[in-house]
Amino acid sequence: MSIILLGLGSCKRIETENTPTPTAPTLAQQAKEYADAHPAIQPPALVNYQPTSVKVSIGSFSVGTYNFQYDSQKRLVDISHDKNSVFNTYLEPTNSKATSKWNTREINYRLNPQGLAQSSEGMFMNGKEAAVEYFYKNGYLVSSADKNYLSKLTYKTNGDLQEWNGLSHLGETIRASYTYTTFPNTIQQEINYWAAPHFALRGDFLGKYSSHLVEKVTFQNAALNNITLDFSYSFDSQNRVTKVVIKRSLGDEAIYEYSY
């Protein structure tokens, strides 16, 4: 009888040893699952009016003028400030590659068949390592992951970004919520940091932009409490944005004057 019990015990022990231990999904797997589950995004058609420059002032201080350059497909390729390049990007579509540079920092991207960034390697502008995987829904970046952070972007079905939690395109930690005007986003506006400059510093291969101009952004910051940016706009006779006034809860009012 004892022999039989010993045999049964041995069988059970072998069965336990062969049972695979469940493993938690990686951050990249979680990012993909989030993107797959995100509701479909169906934005209205947008026109990029391609501003050539923007003059920036904060309070009574003149920051200077930023100049924008585009390629033949209206994609942003360079931003310079007082003749010095602060951001530029190079596309190699035949090799499925792109490169973005911020001064001395550089990130290299691998593109998917749709021309969107699939992964990246290099250094963010703040000096942090960039080794990120990106995931999309209908051409909008909705999640990404590196070895430490899972980033999630939540969009309305009309293409307006509602929340952004994780890391920005520049590697800064971000937790922000957005409300919008009814004005179309014709300047490729994207606000992902509470400090200036308040416009996008990224290539178009990182997905589409929100459909409408931002009305208010609230950044949740544990050290500084909530920081808010409130936007108002002026337009010319062609409905192009000519002036943006940003009231900031932390710091002086910022004024952006656009030229075309």
C-alpha positions as CSV (number, residue, x, y, z in Angstrom):
1,M,0.0,0.0,0.0
2,S,2.8,2.4,0.9
3,I,4.4,1.6,-2.5
4,I,1.3,2.6,-4.3
5,L,1.1,5.9,-2.4
6,L,4.7,6.6,-3.2
7,G,4.0,6.0,-6.9
8,L,1.1,8.3,-6.9
9,G,3.1,11.0,-5.1
10,S,5.9,10.6,-7.7
11,C,3.4,11.1,-10.5
12,K,2.0,14.2,-9.0
13,R,5.5,15.6,-8.4
14,I,6.4,15.0,-12.1
15,E,3.2,16.6,-13.3
16,T,3.8,19.7,-11.2
17,E,7.4,20.1,-12.4
18,N,6.2,19.9,-16.1
19,T,3.4,22.5,-15.6
20,P,4.6,25.8,-17.2
21,T,4.8,28.9,-15.0
22,P,2.6,31.7,-16.3
23,T,4.7,34.8,-17.3
24,A,3.4,38.4,-17.1
25,P,3.1,40.1,-20.5
26,T,6.0,42.4,-21.4
27,L,5.4,46.1,-21.6
28,A,5.5,45.9,-25.4
29,Q,2.9,43.1,-25.4
30,Q,0.7,45.3,-23.1
31,A,1.2,48.2,-25.5
32,K,0.1,46.1,-28.5
33,E,-2.9,44.7,-26.6
34,Y,-3.9,48.3,-25.8
35,A,-3.6,49.4,-29.4
36,D,-5.6,46.5,-30.7
37,A,-8.4,47.2,-28.2
38,H,-8.5,51.0,-28.8
39,P,-11.7,52.1,-30.6
40,A,-11.4,52.9,-34.3
41,I,-10.5,56.5,-35.1
42,Q,-12.3,58.2,-38.0
43,P,-11.0,61.8,-38.3
44,P,-12.3,64.5,-40.7
45,A,-10.0,65.5,-43.6
46,L,-7.4,68.0,-42.6
47,V,-5.2,70.4,-44.5
48,N,-1.7,71.3,-43.3
49,Y,-1.3,75.0,-44.0
50,Q,2.5,74.7,-43.4
51,P,3.5,77.8,-41.5
52,T,7.0,79.0,-42.5
53,S,7.8,80.6,-39.1
54,V,6.5,81.5,-35.7
55,K,7.7,84.4,-33.5
56,V,7.6,83.5,-29.9
57,S,7.5,85.8,-26.9
58,I,6.9,85.0,-23.2
59,G,5.7,87.9,-21.2
60,S,7.8,90.9,-22.3
61,F,10.7,88.7,-23.3
62,S,11.2,87.9,-27.0
63,V,12.3,84.2,-27.4
64,G,12.9,84.7,-31.1
65,T,11.7,83.2,-34.4
66,Y,11.4,79.5,-35.2
67,N,11.5,78.6,-39.0
68,F,9.9,75.5,-40.4
69,Q,10.9,73.6,-43.6
70,Y,8.9,70.8,-45.3
71,D,9.5,68.3,-48.0
72,S,7.6,67.9,-51.2
73,Q,4.9,65.8,-49.4
74,K,4.4,68.6,-46.8
75,R,6.2,66.7,-44.1
76,L,8.1,68.7,-41.5
77,V,11.9,68.1,-41.9
78,D,13.6,71.0,-40.1
79,I,13.0,73.6,-37.4
80,S,15.6,76.3,-36.8
81,H,15.9,79.0,-34.2
82,D,17.8,82.2,-35.2
83,K,19.4,80.3,-38.0
84,N,20.5,77.4,-35.8
85,S,18.8,74.0,-36.4
86,V,17.2,72.7,-33.3
87,F,15.4,69.8,-34.9
88,N,15.6,68.0,-38.2
89,T,14.6,64.6,-39.5
90,Y,15.6,62.5,-42.5
91,L,13.5,59.9,-44.3
92,E,14.9,56.9,-46.1
93,P,11.6,55.2,-47.3
94,T,13.4,52.8,-49.6
95,N,15.3,51.5,-46.6
96,S,12.4,51.8,-44.2
97,K,14.4,54.2,-42.0
98,A,14.2,57.6,-40.5
99,T,16.4,59.7,-38.3
100,S,15.6,62.6,-36.0
101,K,18.1,64.9,-34.4
102,W,17.9,67.5,-31.6
103,N,21.2,69.4,-31.5
104,T,23.7,66.6,-30.7
105,R,21.1,63.9,-29.8
106,E,19.9,61.4,-32.4
107,I,17.2,58.7,-32.7
108,N,17.1,56.2,-35.5
109,Y,13.7,54.7,-36.4
110,R,12.7,51.6,-38.2
111,L,9.5,52.1,-40.3
112,N,6.7,49.7,-41.0
113,P,5.2,49.1,-44.4
114,Q,2.9,52.1,-43.9
115,G,5.8,54.4,-43.3
116,L,5.2,54.7,-39.5
117,A,7.8,54.3,-36.9
118,Q,7.9,50.7,-35.7
119,S,10.9,51.0,-33.3
120,S,13.7,53.4,-32.3
121,E,17.2,53.4,-30.9
122,G,19.4,56.3,-29.8
123,M,19.3,59.1,-27.3
124,F,16.4,61.4,-26.5
125,M,17.0,65.2,-26.3
126,N,17.3,64.9,-22.5
127,G,20.0,62.3,-22.8
128,K,17.9,59.3,-21.9
129,E,18.3,56.1,-23.9
130,A,15.7,55.6,-26.6
131,A,14.8,52.0,-27.3
132,V,11.1,52.1,-28.0
133,E,8.4,50.1,-29.8
134,Y,5.4,51.9,-31.3
135,F,1.8,50.8,-31.9
136,Y,-1.0,52.5,-33.9
137,K,-4.7,52.6,-34.5
138,N,-5.8,54.0,-37.9
139,G,-2.5,55.9,-38.3
140,Y,-2.5,57.4,-34.8
141,L,0.1,56.5,-32.3
142,V,-1.8,55.1,-29.3
143,S,0.8,53.2,-27.3
144,S,4.6,52.6,-27.0
145,A,6.9,50.8,-24.7
146,D,10.6,50.8,-23.7
147,K,12.2,48.7,-21.0
148,N,10.8,50.9,-18.2
149,Y,7.6,52.7,-19.4
150,L,4.3,51.8,-21.0
151,S,2.8,54.9,-22.7
152,K,-0.9,55.1,-23.6
153,L,-2.6,57.7,-25.7
154,T,-6.4,57.8,-25.7
155,Y,-8.3,59.3,-28.7
156,K,-11.8,60.3,-29.4
157,T,-13.3,58.6,-32.5
158,N,-12.9,62.0,-34.3
159,G,-9.1,61.9,-33.9
160,D,-8.7,64.3,-30.9
161,L,-6.2,63.2,-28.2
162,Q,-7.9,63.0,-24.8
163,E,-5.2,61.7,-22.5
164,W,-1.5,61.0,-22.8
165,N,0.2,58.9,-20.0
166,G,3.8,57.7,-20.1
167,L,6.6,59.3,-22.1
168,S,6.5,62.0,-24.8
169,H,8.3,61.7,-28.1
170,L,11.2,63.5,-26.5
171,G,11.5,61.0,-23.6
172,E,9.9,63.3,-21.0
173,T,7.4,61.8,-18.5
174,I,3.9,63.0,-19.3
175,R,0.5,62.7,-17.8
176,A,-1.9,65.1,-19.5
177,S,-5.5,65.6,-20.5
178,Y,-6.9,67.7,-23.3
179,T,-10.0,69.7,-24.4
180,Y,-10.5,71.2,-27.9
181,T,-11.9,74.1,-29.8
182,T,-14.0,73.5,-32.9
183,F,-11.2,74.9,-35.1
184,P,-9.4,72.4,-37.4
185,N,-5.7,71.7,-36.5
186,T,-4.1,73.1,-39.7
187,I,-0.7,73.7,-38.0
188,Q,0.1,70.2,-36.9
189,Q,-0.2,71.3,-33.3
190,E,0.8,68.9,-30.6
191,I,1.3,69.9,-26.9
192,N,3.2,67.3,-24.8
193,Y,5.1,69.4,-22.3
194,W,4.2,72.3,-20.0
195,A,7.3,74.4,-20.8
196,A,7.9,76.2,-24.2
197,P,8.2,75.7,-27.1
198,H,4.5,74.7,-27.4
199,F,4.6,73.0,-30.8
200,A,5.5,69.5,-32.2
201,L,9.1,68.5,-32.3
202,R,8.7,65.2,-34.2
203,G,8.6,63.6,-37.6
204,D,5.2,62.8,-39.3
205,F,6.2,59.1,-39.2
206,L,5.1,59.1,-35.5
207,G,1.5,59.2,-36.6
208,K,-1.3,61.7,-37.3
209,Y,-2.1,64.9,-35.3
210,S,-5.3,65.7,-33.4
211,S,-8.1,67.0,-35.6
212,H,-8.8,70.2,-33.7
213,L,-6.8,73.0,-32.1
214,V,-6.3,72.6,-28.4
215,E,-8.4,74.7,-26.0
216,K,-6.9,73.5,-22.7
217,V,-4.2,71.1,-21.5
218,T,-3.8,70.0,-17.9
219,F,-0.5,68.4,-16.9
220,Q,-0.4,66.4,-13.7
221,N,2.9,67.0,-11.9
222,A,3.5,65.6,-8.4
223,A,6.1,68.3,-7.6
224,L,4.3,71.3,-9.1
225,N,0.7,70.2,-8.7
226,N,-1.5,70.5,-11.8
227,I,-0.2,72.9,-14.5
228,T,-2.7,74.2,-17.1
229,L,-2.3,75.9,-20.5
230,D,-5.3,77.8,-21.9
231,F,-5.2,78.6,-25.6
232,S,-6.9,81.3,-27.7
233,Y,-6.5,81.9,-31.4
234,S,-6.6,84.6,-34.1
235,F,-7.0,83.8,-37.9
236,D,-6.5,85.6,-41.2
237,S,-9.0,85.8,-44.1
238,Q,-8.0,82.4,-45.3
239,N,-8.7,80.8,-41.8
240,R,-5.0,80.3,-41.2
241,V,-3.8,80.6,-37.6
242,T,-1.9,83.9,-37.2
243,K,-1.7,84.2,-33.4
244,V,-1.9,81.9,-30.4
245,V,-2.1,83.3,-26.9
246,I,-1.3,80.7,-24.2
247,K,-2.2,81.5,-20.6
248,R,0.0,79.4,-18.3
249,S,-0.7,78.7,-14.7
250,L,3.0,78.4,-14.2
251,G,4.9,81.3,-15.8
252,D,4.1,84.2,-18.0
253,E,1.7,84.3,-20.9
254,A,3.2,83.0,-24.1
255,I,2.4,84.5,-27.6
256,Y,3.0,82.7,-30.9
257,E,2.7,84.7,-34.1
258,Y,2.6,82.6,-37.3
259,S,3.7,83.5,-40.8
260,Y,3.1,81.6,-44.1
